[in-house]
Amino acid sequence: MDKIAKINSYYEKNFKELEKLHDALSKAAKSNINADNYKILGWESRQAQYARFAAFAKNVDLNGKAVLDVGCGLGDLFHFLTSGLGLSVNYVGIDISERMIETAKGQLEILRENGLKLPAENKSTVRFLTADVFADDFVNALDFSALEESSAGFDWIYASGIFNLNLGNNFEFLKKAFVRFMELGKSGFVCSMLNERSSDKESPYFYYNPKQVCSFAKDAGAKSVRIIDDYLENDFTVFAEK
């Protein structure tokens, strides 16, 4: 099973498990827009998911910036930054799972249909796309021709959890991703991943040494690398700047 198939299989299983709890995911979303969607993504709790997002927002100036969320899942980062923190961001969320992207779009539409819109002074933009960041035609597939962010590109590349599954070649995948993220982010990239110090390791997942991850980021061209690891015992975030 190749990397993309393995990732899709993992999240498809989570979709099916959640649908057992609700008659259908779409019906549950209409009554409570984001009630349990963190379970699809494999996060242990909503609080843990938000702790990762908060580490990102606390340590980087994101207001007015363009963010590419790689492996965006259901787009929770966009809602956290905008509805939660009141930031204005030009957000593009991509995921290799078409079902994940369609669900993210559906949830956004439900919010809008129910009048839950951002204040007029919030100038955020949002797009969700099924895309592979490693594809040769990735930038062309984004079709920035008619959008403001076309000339500026992305300020920050963000990825939360995409490195957590044990794919059998995680270091190779991580190094390749860091190089790609440095190419795409004007300021750099930020990624959260599982910490090898975790006391409750689970077999489906892969755990990293922060110092080794720092080394990979520097090898990818980062001039400054920081590790933030004070928000969850089993997690850390790497901040790599150009």
N, C-alpha and C positions, 0 to 999 in steps of 0.2 A: 504494500500500500504506500503510495507516494505521500509527500508532506501535506499537500493540499487536501487530498482525500482523507487523510488521518484527522486533520483539523475539522473538516466538515462533518466527519462521522462523530466526533466528540460532541460538537454543538447540536447536531441533529438528535442525538440521544437526549440531551438536556431539554430540547424543545418537546420531545415526546413525554418526558417525565413531568414537565410542567403542565402539559395538556391533560394529563391524568388528574391533576389537582383542580383544574378548571374544565368546564365543559368544552371550551375552546379558547385558545389564547386571545382571539379577537374579541370575544364576548367579555372576557375578564378585563381586557384593556379598556373597553368602553366604560366599565363601571369604576375602574381604578387604574388609571393610565399606566403607572409604572410599578404596581404593587409588588410583583415577584419577578420582574424580568432579570434581576441580577442572577437568579438561579440558572437561567439559560447560559450565562457567561461563565458559570462555574465559580463565582465569588461566594465566599462563606456567609457574607451578610451585606446589606446595603451600607452599613456603617464602614465596613472595610473598603468597599468600593469608593465611597466618598473620601475616606482617609487618603487614598492614593491620589484622587483628583485634587484634594486640598494641598497635598505636598507639591504638586505641579503649580497650582495657582499661587501659592504662598511664596514660591522661590523664583518666579519668572513674571515679568510685567507683560500681561497678556491683553490689556485693554487696547482696542484698536488694532490688534495684530491678527495676522492670518495664520491659522493653525490647521495642519493636516493630521487628522486622527487616524492612524494606521491600525486596522483591526478594531474599528469603532464599535462593533457590536450593534446595540440598539440606540446609539447616539446619546447615551447618558451624560457624557462629558459636556456636550453642547448645552443641555438643560441645566447642568450644575453651574457652568460658567455664566450663563445668561440669566435664566430665571432665578437661580440660587444666589449668585454673587453680583448680578447686575452689570456684568462686563459686556462690552461690545466687541465681538470677535467675528472675523470672516472665517467661518468654519467649513471644512470639507471633511466628511467622514467616509472612509473607504473600508470595505471588508470583502474577503473572497467568497463569503457566503451570501448568495443571492437572497435566500430566505431571511437572513439577518437584516439586510438592507431594506427589503420590502416591509419587514415589521417595523423598522425604524421610521420609514416614511409614513406608514400607517398610523403609528402613534403620534407623530407630529401633526398629521392631518386631523386626528381626533381632537387634539388640543385646540387646533385652530377652529374647528367646527363648533367647539363648545365655548368659543370666545376667549380662550386663555392665550392671549397674545402678549408679546413683549411691549413695554412702553414705547411710545413714538420716538422718544429721545434715544432709545437703544437702536443702534445702526447695524446690528448683527445680520449676517447672511449665513445661510445654512444649505448645504447640499449633501446628499447621501448617494454614494455610487458603489456598485459592485466592480471592484478593480483589484489587480495584483500590483503592488508597488514595485515589484521586481521585473515586471513585463517591459519589453523594449519600447513598446508604444504607450507606456503609462501616461506620460505627460500629455501626449496628443489626445489620449482617451478622455482626459479631464475637460477638454474643450473650454479653455479659458478665454476664448476670443472675444466674448461679449461681456466679460466680467471685470470689475475693478482690479481684482487681485492678479490679473494676467501679467501686468507689467512688474509687479512687486514680487510675485512668487509667494512662497510660504516663509513666514518668519520662524516658526517652530514646527518641528515634526514631533508628534507624541505617539507613544505606544504603551498601552497598559495591559499586560498579561499575555501578549502574543508569543512570548518566549517561554511561557510556563509549562506547556505540554512537553513531555519527553518524546522527542521526535527521532532520537537515535543519532542525530548530528547537530546537537544544539549549539556547540561552539562555532561550527562552520556557518550555521544559520545566523547566529548573532553577529559574527564578524562581517558577513555579507550585508546584513541589515544596517549595521553602523556605517559602513561605507556609503550605502545608498542614502541613508538619512542625512549624512553630511553633504551629499550632492544636492539634496532637495531643500534643506533648511538654510535660510540666510543667516540666522543666528545660531542654529544648532538643533539638537534633538534632546528629548527627555523620555526616558523609558523606566517603567517599574517592572520588577521581577522578583522572584522568590529568593529568599536569603538562605544560604546553606546552614546558618545558625539555627534554623527553625527546629523546634523540639518535636514537631508532629508531622514529619515528612510523609507524603503519600505517594504511592507507586506511579500514578499516571503523570506526575509532575517532575520538573527538573529544577534544581536549586543551584544558585550561583554564589561564587566568592566575589564580594564587591571589589577587592583589589584587582582581581583578574579582569573583571568587567571594565574597570578604569583603564587598564592596560590596553584592552581591545579598542576602547574609544579613542585613546591617544594614537594608536596605530592607524585608526581610520581618519586621522587628521585633526582631531579636536585639540585646541590650544589650551583649553581649561576644562577640567573635569571635576565635578563635585558629586559626592554621595550623600544622600539624605536617608537616614535609616532609623529615625526616632518616632515614627508614627505607627508602625506595626511590628510585632516581634518577628514575623516570618517574611518580611518584605523590605525592599529598599528601592530607591529611585536614583538613577544616574542622570546627571545634568551635564551634557557635553556642548561646549560653546566653541564657535570658530574664533 
